[in-house]
């Protein structure tokens, strides 16, 4: 069995915990180990917060627009994608992906945190400055004594 869902969310700070709660409920229902669920939910929150802060239309001054969150649980893997409609990542940011952030910096740690919490991370800009996509996945473990929905795969 596979589970997937997709949300189209307004770029509003309140959307971040909404996405996280839905994700955690899905993981709980599927029987995923709470530590794995927590790691992925933190990574999801970081990706959503990045889309809320940076993912708006450049023509609208970066304050409007929406973003999409899609989660796939397929067999032993969970994959999450967060796509926005903003200007995308600057080229130098893409090159610096995963590098340490200076201690005095007020932001810039989200992608590094996602990289530490997930098994694989992919960050791309959509063609034609159509936004950015942050996708990441992790191999799942199951709760002790749980009868995972995914075990039938």
Order of alpha helices (4+ residues) and beta strands (2+ residues): beta-alpha-alpha-beta-beta-alpha-alpha-beta-beta
